[in-house]
Amino acid sequence: MLSMIGLIGGLALLIYLTMKGMNLLVAGPLCALFVAVFSGLPLFPQLVGEGEANLVGNYMTGFSGFIASWYLMFLLGAIFGKVMEDSGSADSVSKWIVEKIGMKRAVLAIVIACAVLTYGGVSLFVVAFSVYPMAVSLFRQADLPRRFIPAALAFGSVTFTMTSAGSPEIQNWIPIEYLETSPYAGWEVSLIVAVFMMIFGYWWLRRMIRKAVANGEKFIARANDPVNEDKALPHPVTGMIPLLVVLIISFVFHDSLQQSALIIALLGGVIAAYLLNRKYFTSFWNAVSEGTLGALIALGNTAAVVGFGGVAKAVPAFEVAVNAMTSIPGSPLIGGAIAVSVIAGMTGSASGGQAIALPLLAPHYMDMGVNPEALHRVVAISSGALDSLPHNGYVVTTIRGICGESHQDAYYPVGALTVIVPALGVVLAIILFSFGLGI
C-alpha cells in the first residue's frame, strides 16, 4: 500500500514540479527519491548485494541506458532540425505550403506545414519554433484567437505524423529494437488511422475556434510578436529535398540496420541541406553547435524521466500495476496499448514511456503470439496519447516557451487534439487489427 502511494505520489509530484517550471534533471531524481523512500528501496548500491535494486543504481541505469541507445539519433535529429532552420529551408517549405493553401484555410496551412516538417524528420521543437512566426501572422490576418496556436502546432506535429508508419521520429523507431519489425509496420492500418486523426482532429480544432470567435474572441497583438524577416530563402524544392533524403535512406536501410538506419538517414539529410542550400546559411557551424546543445537538453530531460521510470519499475507497486494492465481480458493489443499509454503518461514522454514499457511488455506479448507488426503500431500510436498531459516537455515548451500562453488558456484544445484524438486512433487501430487488416 505504501509502495502504491509512493508511486502515485511520485508521479503527481513530478507533474506538479514540472508545471511549476522545475528543471527535469532535478525533478526526476527528486521524485524518484520520493518513490524509493515510500517503497523502502535502499538508496545506494553499497547498501545492497550486487545486482539488487537501489535508488542510485536503478536511476542511473535507466538514465545512462537511454542515452547509450539514443544519443546519436537525438544529436543528428537536432542538428538536422537546426540546419533546416538556419538555412531557411524549413521556412521556405512552410511558406510555400501556406501560399498554395491560401489565407482562407490559415489553420489548415499551419497544420500541414508542421506535418510535412515532422514527417520529414525535423525535430518537433524545431518545427514549433519554425512555424510559430507564420502562425502568428496568419492568425493576425484572419483575426483568430491566438490561444489556439499551440493546438494547431501540436496537432500537426505529434498526432497523425509522429507515430505513423514510415515516420523518422524516434517514437516510431523505438519498438523496432524489441519487436524486430520495421518503421513501416502495420502501414495499412497506420494510414487509415492517420487519415482519421487528421480529418477528425482538424474538424474539432476548427469547431473550437469557430465557437471562440462566435463568443467574441479575437486576435490580440503583443509587443514581442515575431516579425517575419525578408531574408532570401531557398527554393521550396531544394528545401524539401533534404526531407526526402531522410525518408528514402531510412526506407532503404531499415531492414539491414533497423534503428541505426536513422543515423545514416539524418546524417544524409544534414549533408543534403548543406550542399543544396549552403549559400543561405547564417552560420552552418553555429547551427550545428545549437543543435548539439538542444540535443543534449532534450536527451537529458528524457533520460531524467526514464531514470525516474527505472526506479518506479523496481518497486512492488509497479509490478502490481503492470500485471493488472497486462491481464486485461480481450485482445492483448488492448493491454499493450493501455500499459504503454499509462507509462508514457507517468513519464510525460512518448519515447521515455516506450523505453520503459517495451523491455517488460514485448517478451510477454511475443510469447503469447501477438503479431509484432500490430503490436508495434498500437504501441507507437498509444505512446502519443497520455504522454501529452500538462507536464509533457513539448507541451510546456510550446505553450509557454514558444507561444507565451498559459496552460489555463491554451491547454484544453492542446489536450483535446493530442490526448483524446490519438486515444481514439488507438481504439480504431485495435479494431482494424482485430479484423485482420494489415496482419
C-alpha positions as CSV (number, residue, x, y, z in Angstrom):
1,M,0.0,0.0,0.0
2,L,2.8,2.4,0.9
3,S,4.6,1.5,-2.3
4,M,1.5,2.3,-4.4
5,I,1.1,5.7,-2.5
6,G,4.8,6.4,-3.3
7,L,4.4,5.5,-7.0
8,I,1.3,7.6,-7.5
9,G,2.6,10.4,-5.3
10,G,5.9,10.5,-7.1
11,L,4.1,10.8,-10.4
12,A,1.8,13.6,-9.1
13,L,4.9,15.4,-7.6
14,L,6.7,15.1,-11.0
15,I,3.7,16.7,-12.8
16,Y,3.4,19.4,-10.1
17,L,7.1,20.3,-10.2
18,T,7.2,20.3,-14.0
19,M,4.1,22.6,-14.1
20,K,6.0,24.9,-11.7
21,G,8.9,25.1,-14.1
22,M,11.5,23.0,-12.2
23,N,14.2,21.5,-14.3
24,L,13.5,17.8,-15.1
25,L,17.2,17.0,-14.4
26,V,16.4,18.0,-10.8
27,A,12.7,17.0,-10.6
28,G,13.4,13.4,-12.0
29,P,15.8,12.2,-9.3
30,L,13.9,14.1,-6.5
31,C,10.6,12.3,-7.4
32,A,12.5,9.0,-7.8
33,L,13.7,9.5,-4.2
34,F,10.1,10.0,-3.1
35,V,9.1,6.7,-4.7
36,A,12.1,4.9,-3.2
37,V,11.5,6.1,0.4
38,F,7.8,5.1,0.4
39,S,8.7,1.7,-1.0
40,G,11.6,1.0,1.3
41,L,14.0,0.8,-1.6
42,P,17.7,1.1,-0.5
43,L,19.3,4.4,-1.6
44,F,22.8,3.4,-2.6
45,P,24.5,0.4,-4.3
46,Q,26.8,-0.1,-1.3
47,L,23.7,-1.0,0.9
48,V,22.7,-4.0,-1.2
49,G,24.1,-7.0,-2.8
50,E,25.4,-6.9,-6.4
51,G,22.6,-6.6,-8.9
52,E,20.0,-5.8,-6.3
53,A,17.6,-2.8,-6.7
54,N,18.5,0.5,-5.2
55,L,17.7,4.2,-5.9
56,V,21.0,5.4,-7.4
57,G,21.8,2.2,-9.3
58,N,18.4,1.9,-10.9
59,Y,18.1,5.6,-11.7
60,M,21.5,5.8,-13.3
61,T,21.0,2.5,-15.2
62,G,17.8,3.9,-16.8
63,F,19.3,7.3,-17.4
64,S,22.6,6.1,-19.0
65,G,20.9,3.2,-20.9
66,F,18.6,5.6,-22.7
67,I,21.5,7.9,-23.6
68,A,23.6,5.0,-24.8
69,S,20.7,3.8,-27.1
70,W,19.5,7.1,-28.5
71,Y,22.3,9.7,-28.2
72,L,23.3,9.7,-31.9
73,M,19.7,9.8,-33.1
74,F,18.8,12.8,-30.8
75,L,22.1,14.5,-31.8
76,L,21.7,14.2,-35.5
77,G,17.9,14.9,-35.4
78,A,18.5,18.1,-33.5
79,I,21.4,19.2,-35.8
80,F,19.3,18.4,-38.9
81,G,16.4,20.5,-37.5
82,K,18.7,23.5,-36.8
83,V,20.4,23.2,-40.2
84,M,16.9,23.2,-41.8
85,E,16.0,26.2,-39.7
86,D,19.3,28.2,-40.2
87,S,19.4,27.7,-44.0
88,G,15.8,28.9,-44.3
89,S,14.7,25.5,-45.7
90,A,12.0,24.9,-43.1
91,D,10.7,28.5,-43.6
92,S,10.7,28.0,-47.4
93,V,8.7,24.8,-47.2
94,S,6.3,26.2,-44.7
95,K,5.7,29.4,-46.7
96,W,5.2,27.5,-49.9
97,I,2.5,25.3,-48.3
98,V,0.8,28.4,-46.9
99,E,0.8,30.2,-50.3
100,K,-0.6,27.1,-52.0
101,I,-3.4,26.5,-49.5
102,G,-4.3,30.2,-49.0
103,M,-5.4,32.5,-46.2
104,K,-8.9,31.2,-46.1
105,R,-7.5,28.0,-44.7
106,A,-4.9,29.5,-42.4
107,V,-5.3,26.9,-39.7
108,L,-5.1,24.0,-42.2
109,A,-1.9,25.6,-43.7
110,I,-0.2,25.7,-40.3
111,V,-1.2,22.0,-39.6
112,I,0.1,20.8,-42.9
113,A,3.3,22.8,-42.6
114,C,4.0,21.2,-39.2
115,A,3.1,17.7,-40.6
116,V,5.4,17.9,-43.6
117,L,8.3,19.0,-41.5
118,T,7.7,16.4,-38.8
119,Y,7.3,13.5,-41.2
120,G,10.5,14.7,-42.9
121,G,12.4,14.1,-39.7
122,V,12.7,17.7,-38.3
123,S,12.6,17.8,-34.5
124,L,9.2,18.6,-33.0
125,F,10.6,21.5,-31.1
126,V,12.3,23.0,-34.2
127,V,9.0,22.6,-36.1
128,A,7.2,24.6,-33.5
129,F,9.8,27.3,-33.4
130,S,10.0,27.5,-37.2
131,V,6.2,27.6,-37.9
132,Y,5.2,29.8,-35.0
133,P,6.1,33.2,-36.6
134,M,4.0,32.3,-39.7
135,A,1.2,31.1,-37.4
136,V,1.1,34.4,-35.6
137,S,1.0,36.2,-38.9
138,L,-1.8,34.1,-40.3
139,F,-3.9,34.2,-37.1
140,R,-3.4,38.0,-37.0
141,Q,-4.7,38.4,-40.6
142,A,-7.6,36.0,-40.1
143,D,-8.3,37.6,-36.6
144,L,-8.4,34.3,-34.9
145,P,-7.8,33.8,-31.1
146,R,-4.1,33.3,-30.6
147,R,-4.6,30.8,-27.7
148,F,-5.3,28.2,-30.4
149,I,-1.9,28.5,-32.0
150,P,-0.3,25.9,-29.6
151,A,-3.1,23.4,-30.5
152,A,-2.5,23.9,-34.3
153,L,1.3,23.4,-33.9
154,A,0.9,20.4,-31.7
155,F,-1.8,18.8,-33.8
156,G,0.3,18.9,-36.9
157,S,3.4,17.6,-35.2
158,V,2.6,15.0,-32.6
159,T,-0.6,13.2,-33.7
160,F,-1.1,11.7,-37.2
161,T,2.6,12.2,-38.3
162,M,4.8,11.4,-35.3
163,T,3.7,7.8,-34.7
164,S,2.7,6.9,-38.2
165,A,4.3,4.2,-40.4
166,G,7.5,5.5,-42.0
167,S,7.9,8.4,-39.7
168,P,11.6,9.1,-38.9
169,E,10.6,10.4,-35.4
170,I,12.1,8.1,-32.7
171,Q,8.6,7.3,-31.3
172,N,8.1,5.1,-34.4
173,W,11.6,3.6,-34.2
174,I,12.0,2.5,-30.6
175,P,9.7,-0.6,-31.0
176,I,12.0,-1.9,-33.7
177,E,14.7,-3.0,-31.2
178,Y,12.3,-5.0,-29.1
179,L,9.9,-6.4,-31.8
180,E,12.3,-6.9,-34.7
181,T,9.9,-5.0,-37.0
182,S,10.4,-2.1,-39.5
183,P,9.3,1.6,-39.3
184,Y,6.6,0.6,-41.8
185,A,5.0,-2.0,-39.5
186,G,1.2,-2.1,-40.0
187,W,1.3,0.6,-42.6
188,E,-2.2,-0.2,-43.9
189,V,-3.8,0.4,-40.5
190,S,-1.5,3.3,-39.8
191,L,-2.6,5.0,-43.0
192,I,-6.3,4.7,-42.1
193,V,-5.7,5.8,-38.5
194,A,-3.6,8.8,-39.7
195,V,-6.4,9.9,-42.1
196,F,-9.0,9.5,-39.3
197,M,-6.9,11.6,-36.8
198,M,-6.2,14.2,-39.4
199,I,-9.8,14.7,-40.5
200,F,-11.5,14.4,-37.1
201,G,-8.8,16.5,-35.3
202,Y,-9.0,19.3,-37.9
203,W,-12.8,19.3,-37.7
204,W,-12.6,19.5,-33.9
205,L,-10.0,22.3,-34.0
206,R,-12.0,24.3,-36.4
207,R,-15.1,23.8,-34.3
208,M,-13.4,25.0,-31.2
209,I,-12.0,28.1,-33.0
210,R,-15.4,29.0,-34.5
211,K,-17.1,28.7,-31.1
212,A,-14.5,31.0,-29.6
213,V,-14.9,33.5,-32.4
214,A,-18.7,33.4,-32.0
215,N,-18.2,34.2,-28.3
216,G,-16.3,37.4,-29.3
217,E,-12.7,36.2,-29.0
218,K,-10.3,38.0,-31.4
219,F,-6.6,38.1,-32.1
220,I,-4.7,40.3,-29.5
221,A,-1.4,41.5,-30.7
222,R,1.7,41.7,-28.4
223,A,4.7,43.9,-28.5
224,N,7.1,40.9,-28.7
225,D,5.3,39.2,-31.6
226,P,7.8,37.8,-34.1
227,V,8.3,39.6,-37.4
228,N,8.9,37.5,-40.5
229,E,12.3,38.6,-41.9
230,D,12.5,39.3,-45.6
231,K,15.8,37.4,-46.0
232,A,16.4,35.3,-49.1
233,L,15.1,31.7,-48.8
234,P,16.0,28.6,-50.8
235,H,13.6,27.4,-53.4
236,P,10.9,25.2,-51.8
237,V,12.2,22.2,-53.9
238,T,15.7,22.4,-52.5
239,G,14.2,22.9,-49.1
240,M,12.1,19.8,-49.5
241,I,14.9,17.5,-50.9
242,P,16.7,17.0,-47.5
243,L,13.4,15.8,-46.0
244,L,13.0,13.3,-48.8
245,V,16.6,12.2,-48.4
246,V,15.9,11.3,-44.8
247,L,12.8,9.3,-45.7
248,I,14.4,7.5,-48.7
249,I,17.6,6.5,-46.8
250,S,15.7,5.3,-43.8
251,F,13.5,3.2,-46.2
252,V,16.5,1.7,-48.0
253,F,18.4,0.7,-44.9
254,H,15.8,-0.1,-42.3
255,D,15.8,-3.9,-43.0
256,S,19.6,-4.3,-42.6
257,L,20.3,-1.7,-39.9
258,Q,17.0,-1.3,-38.1
259,Q,17.0,1.8,-35.9
260,S,20.6,2.6,-36.8
261,A,19.4,3.4,-40.3
262,L,18.0,6.6,-38.7
263,I,21.6,7.7,-38.0
264,I,22.6,7.4,-41.7
265,A,19.3,9.0,-42.8
266,L,19.6,12.1,-40.6
267,L,23.3,12.5,-41.5
268,G,22.3,12.3,-45.2
269,G,19.7,15.0,-44.6
270,V,22.3,17.3,-42.9
271,I,24.7,16.8,-45.8
272,A,22.0,17.4,-48.4
273,A,20.8,20.5,-46.7
274,Y,24.3,21.9,-46.6
275,L,25.2,21.0,-50.2
276,L,21.9,22.3,-51.7
277,N,21.4,25.5,-49.6
278,R,24.8,26.4,-48.2
279,K,24.7,30.0,-49.6
280,Y,21.6,30.7,-47.5
281,F,23.1,29.7,-44.1
282,T,23.6,32.4,-41.5
283,S,26.2,30.2,-39.9
284,F,26.3,26.4,-40.6
285,W,28.6,25.7,-37.6
286,N,26.6,27.8,-35.2
287,A,23.6,25.8,-36.3
288,V,25.5,22.6,-35.6
289,S,26.5,23.9,-32.2
290,E,23.0,25.0,-31.3
291,G,21.6,21.7,-32.5
292,T,24.1,19.8,-30.3
293,L,23.1,21.8,-27.2
294,G,19.5,21.3,-28.0
295,A,20.0,17.6,-28.4
296,L,21.8,17.3,-25.0
297,I,18.9,19.2,-23.3
298,A,16.2,17.1,-24.9
299,L,18.1,13.9,-24.3
300,G,18.9,14.8,-20.7
301,N,15.3,15.7,-20.0
302,T,14.0,12.5,-21.5
303,A,16.7,10.4,-19.8
304,A,15.9,12.1,-16.4
305,V,12.3,10.9,-16.8
306,V,13.4,7.4,-17.9
307,G,15.6,7.3,-14.9
308,F,12.6,8.0,-12.7
309,G,10.8,5.1,-14.5
310,G,13.8,2.9,-13.8
311,V,13.3,3.4,-10.1
312,A,9.5,3.2,-10.4
313,K,9.6,-0.2,-12.1
314,A,11.8,-1.6,-9.3
315,V,9.2,-1.1,-6.6
316,P,6.5,-3.6,-5.8
317,A,3.6,-1.3,-6.8
318,F,4.8,-1.1,-10.4
319,E,4.7,-4.9,-10.9
320,V,1.2,-4.9,-9.5
321,A,0.2,-2.1,-11.9
322,V,1.8,-3.8,-14.9
323,N,0.2,-7.2,-14.0
324,A,-3.2,-5.5,-13.8
325,M,-2.8,-3.9,-17.2
326,T,-1.4,-7.0,-19.0
327,S,-4.2,-9.1,-17.5
328,I,-7.0,-7.1,-19.1
329,P,-9.4,-9.5,-20.8
330,G,-9.8,-9.4,-24.5
331,S,-7.2,-8.6,-27.2
332,P,-3.6,-8.4,-25.9
333,L,-3.3,-5.3,-28.0
334,I,-5.7,-3.6,-25.6
335,G,-3.5,-4.4,-22.6
336,G,-0.4,-3.3,-24.5
337,A,-2.0,0.0,-25.5
338,I,-3.2,0.8,-22.0
339,A,0.2,-0.2,-20.4
340,V,2.3,1.9,-22.8
341,S,-0.1,4.9,-22.7
342,V,-0.2,4.9,-18.9
343,I,3.5,4.6,-18.5
344,A,4.1,7.3,-21.1
345,G,1.6,9.4,-19.1
346,M,3.5,8.7,-15.9
347,T,6.8,9.8,-17.5
348,G,5.4,12.6,-19.6
349,S,7.3,11.3,-22.6
350,A,6.2,9.0,-25.5
351,S,9.8,7.9,-26.1
352,G,10.5,7.5,-22.4
353,G,7.3,5.6,-21.9
354,Q,8.2,3.2,-24.7
355,A,11.8,2.7,-23.4
356,I,10.4,1.7,-20.0
357,A,7.4,-0.3,-21.1
358,L,8.7,-2.3,-24.1
359,P,11.5,-4.3,-22.3
360,L,8.8,-5.5,-19.9
361,L,5.9,-5.9,-22.3
362,A,7.5,-7.1,-25.6
363,P,8.6,-10.6,-24.3
364,H,5.3,-11.1,-22.6
365,Y,3.2,-10.4,-25.6
366,M,5.5,-12.0,-28.1
367,D,5.3,-15.3,-26.0
368,M,1.6,-15.0,-26.3
369,G,1.9,-15.0,-30.1
370,V,0.8,-11.4,-30.7
371,N,1.6,-10.2,-34.2
372,P,4.7,-7.9,-33.8
373,E,3.7,-5.5,-36.6
374,A,0.3,-4.9,-35.0
375,L,1.9,-4.5,-31.6
376,H,4.5,-2.1,-33.0
377,R,1.8,0.2,-34.5
378,V,-0.5,0.1,-31.5
379,V,2.4,0.8,-29.1
380,A,3.6,3.7,-31.2
381,I,0.2,5.3,-31.5
382,S,-0.7,4.8,-27.9
383,S,2.5,6.3,-26.7
384,G,1.4,9.6,-28.3
385,A,-1.8,9.9,-26.2
386,L,-1.4,10.3,-22.4
387,D,2.2,11.5,-22.9
388,S,0.7,14.9,-23.8
389,L,-0.6,15.6,-20.3
390,P,0.2,19.1,-18.9
391,H,3.7,18.1,-17.6
392,N,5.0,16.9,-21.0
393,G,8.1,18.7,-22.0
394,Y,6.9,19.5,-25.6
395,V,3.6,20.8,-24.3
396,V,5.2,23.0,-21.7
397,T,7.7,24.4,-24.2
398,T,5.2,25.0,-26.9
399,I,2.5,26.6,-24.8
400,R,4.7,28.7,-22.5
401,G,8.2,29.0,-24.0
402,I,7.3,29.4,-27.7
403,C,3.7,30.8,-27.8
404,G,3.7,32.7,-24.5
405,E,0.3,31.4,-23.4
406,S,-0.9,30.0,-20.1
407,H,-1.9,26.4,-19.6
408,Q,-5.3,27.7,-18.4
409,D,-6.0,29.4,-21.7
410,A,-4.3,27.1,-24.2
411,Y,-4.1,23.5,-22.8
412,Y,-7.7,22.4,-23.3
413,P,-7.5,22.5,-27.1
414,V,-4.0,21.0,-27.0
415,G,-5.1,18.2,-24.7
416,A,-8.2,17.5,-26.8
417,L,-6.2,17.1,-30.0
418,T,-3.0,15.4,-28.6
419,V,-4.6,13.2,-25.9
420,I,-8.2,12.4,-27.0
421,V,-7.7,12.2,-30.8
422,P,-4.7,9.8,-30.6
423,A,-6.6,7.7,-28.0
424,L,-9.4,7.3,-30.4
425,G,-6.9,6.5,-33.1
426,V,-5.6,3.6,-30.9
427,V,-9.1,2.3,-30.5
428,L,-9.6,2.3,-34.3
429,A,-6.2,0.6,-34.8
430,I,-7.0,-2.2,-32.4
431,I,-10.4,-2.7,-34.1
432,L,-8.8,-2.8,-37.6
433,F,-6.1,-5.2,-36.5
434,S,-8.7,-7.4,-34.7
435,F,-10.4,-7.8,-38.1
436,G,-7.1,-9.0,-39.6
437,L,-6.3,-5.9,-41.6
438,G,-2.5,-5.4,-42.1
439,I,-1.6,-8.8,-40.5
